[in-house]
Amino acid sequence: MSIRARSRRPEPQGPEQRTVALDHPDLPEVTVRVRRNRRARHVRLHVDEQGEVTASVPARFSAARLDPIVRERGDWLHEVLTRMALKSRDTEVDLDRGDPVRWLGHWVPTALERVGKRAVVRYDGDAARLELRVPVDGDAHEALLAWYRREARRIFEERVAAWAEVLDLDAGKVSVREQRTRWGSCTHRGDLSFNWRLVLAPPWVLDSIVVHELCHIDELNHSDRFWALLDERYPRHTEASDWLRDHGSALRVSRPSIAAEVVPVIEREPVASAMSAPRRKRRSGSGGPTSGQTSLF
């Protein structure tokens, strides 16, 4: 009886990358992450929210052939990366300087006090500002992010409960995460997960994602029936999707860079302290609430 030696599996390799020299005076080179796709027939360049350039190429495509393609798109890459850099600076917040921050679709001023032994963050509805009390050696930025996540969990639990009652659905557990590519998700058990950064967006946009994920309890896909349900239950979902496409990358709270000079302008508009519940639909056989039936702030 002969025993065959097992062939050793190839060691897993890291992501394939290339640094391409460009002919652009302000962008001499760019690092491109190469992603091979068996179904791809053409080369596609993509720039994500972090400014990482990815090339999706056919499986047997020679990486050396990528250089002239990237070089030809040098002007486009410079334009996109410059625009993203400006957006990134718009999200930088210097709390020691009192920069305003996003909260439920508004810019609200901040007041930081370096006192005490532990960080305390609260929203003062009367003064319409965010107050932070942080130790002298404490991290105010981390304290703010922790407060955002706590408030996001509270808000999403309330909104899911309110909309589940309106739509006569049984939702599972609600969790809040930091997700790079998703605003929300739903499991086959009806457990819902949301991106905490949605609490920086207007309430009607946040509600759109809540209803979107609740619709997956009835239809765990993006079929025509799913979109018909969403159209019926939240007609503004297309408007919300457009809003997130245009403003989603700005829903961040970044630490200030050394050269940061851009300070957002505060909109002199009051921020209410709570969201009101959507109205329960009448048992007429029609779908969920229309945009005119849903009271938000």
Secondary structure in CASP SS format (residue, H / E / C, confidence):
PFRMAT SS
TARGET T0000
AUTHOR 0000-0000-0000
METHOD secondary structure of the structure
MODEL  1
M C 1.00
S C 1.00
I C 1.00
R C 1.00
A C 1.00
R C 1.00
S C 1.00
R C 1.00
R C 1.00
P C 1.00
E C 1.00
P C 1.00
Q C 1.00
G C 1.00
P C 1.00
E E 1.00
Q E 1.00
R E 1.00
T E 1.00
V E 1.00
A E 1.00
L E 1.00
D E 1.00
H E 1.00
P C 1.00
D C 1.00
L E 1.00
P E 1.00
E E 1.00
V E 1.00
T E 1.00
V E 1.00
R E 1.00
V E 1.00
R E 1.00
R E 1.00
N E 1.00
R C 1.00
R C 1.00
A C 1.00
R C 1.00
H C 1.00
V C 1.00
R E 1.00
L E 1.00
H E 1.00
V E 1.00
D C 1.00
E C 1.00
Q C 1.00
G C 1.00
E C 1.00
V E 1.00
T E 1.00
A E 1.00
S E 1.00
V E 1.00
P E 1.00
A C 1.00
R C 1.00
F C 1.00
S C 1.00
A H 1.00
A H 1.00
R H 1.00
L H 1.00
D H 1.00
P H 1.00
I H 1.00
V H 1.00
R H 1.00
E H 1.00
R C 1.00
G H 1.00
D H 1.00
W H 1.00
L H 1.00
H H 1.00
E H 1.00
V H 1.00
L H 1.00
T H 1.00
R H 1.00
M H 1.00
A H 1.00
L H 1.00
K H 1.00
S H 1.00
R H 1.00
D H 1.00
T C 1.00
E E 1.00
V C 1.00
D C 1.00
L H 1.00
D H 1.00
R H 1.00
G C 1.00
D C 1.00
P C 1.00
V E 1.00
R E 1.00
W E 1.00
L C 1.00
G C 1.00
H E 1.00
W E 1.00
V E 1.00
P C 1.00
T E 1.00
A E 1.00
L E 1.00
E E 1.00
R E 1.00
V C 1.00
G C 1.00
K C 1.00
R C 1.00
A C 1.00
V E 1.00
V E 1.00
R E 1.00
Y E 1.00
D E 1.00
G C 1.00
D C 1.00
A C 1.00
A C 1.00
R E 1.00
L E 1.00
E E 1.00
L E 1.00
R E 1.00
V E 1.00
P C 1.00
V C 1.00
D C 1.00
G C 1.00
D C 1.00
A H 1.00
H H 1.00
E H 1.00
A H 1.00
L H 1.00
L H 1.00
A H 1.00
W H 1.00
Y H 1.00
R H 1.00
R H 1.00
E H 1.00
A H 1.00
R H 1.00
R H 1.00
I H 1.00
F H 1.00
E H 1.00
E H 1.00
R H 1.00
V H 1.00
A H 1.00
A H 1.00
W H 1.00
A H 1.00
E H 1.00
V H 1.00
L H 1.00
D C 1.00
L C 1.00
D C 1.00
A C 1.00
G C 1.00
K C 1.00
V E 1.00
S E 1.00
V E 1.00
R E 1.00
E C 1.00
Q C 1.00
R C 1.00
T C 1.00
R C 1.00
W C 1.00
G E 1.00
S E 1.00
C E 1.00
T C 1.00
H C 1.00
R C 1.00
G C 1.00
D C 1.00
L E 1.00
S E 1.00
F E 1.00
N E 1.00
W H 1.00
R H 1.00
L H 1.00
V H 1.00
L H 1.00
A C 1.00
P C 1.00
P H 1.00
W H 1.00
V H 1.00
L H 1.00
D H 1.00
S H 1.00
I H 1.00
V H 1.00
V H 1.00
H H 1.00
E H 1.00
L H 1.00
C H 1.00
H H 1.00
I H 1.00
D H 1.00
E C 1.00
L C 1.00
N C 1.00
H C 1.00
S C 1.00
D H 1.00
R H 1.00
F H 1.00
W H 1.00
A H 1.00
L H 1.00
L H 1.00
D H 1.00
E H 1.00
R H 1.00
Y C 1.00
P C 1.00
R C 1.00
H H 1.00
T H 1.00
E H 1.00
A H 1.00
S H 1.00
D H 1.00
W H 1.00
L H 1.00
R H 1.00
D H 1.00
H H 1.00
G H 1.00
S H 1.00
A H 1.00
L C 1.00
R C 1.00
V C 1.00
S E 1.00
R C 1.00
P C 1.00
S C 1.00
I C 1.00
A C 1.00
A C 1.00
E C 1.00
V C 1.00
V C 1.00
P C 1.00
V C 1.00
I C 1.00
E C 1.00
R C 1.00
E C 1.00
P C 1.00
V C 1.00
A C 1.00
S C 1.00
A C 1.00
M C 1.00
S C 1.00
A C 1.00
P C 1.00
R C 1.00
R C 1.00
K C 1.00
R C 1.00
R C 1.00
S C 1.00
G C 1.00
S C 1.00
G C 1.00
G C 1.00
P C 1.00
T C 1.00
S C 1.00
G C 1.00
Q C 1.00
T C 1.00
S C 1.00
L C 1.00
F C 1.00
END
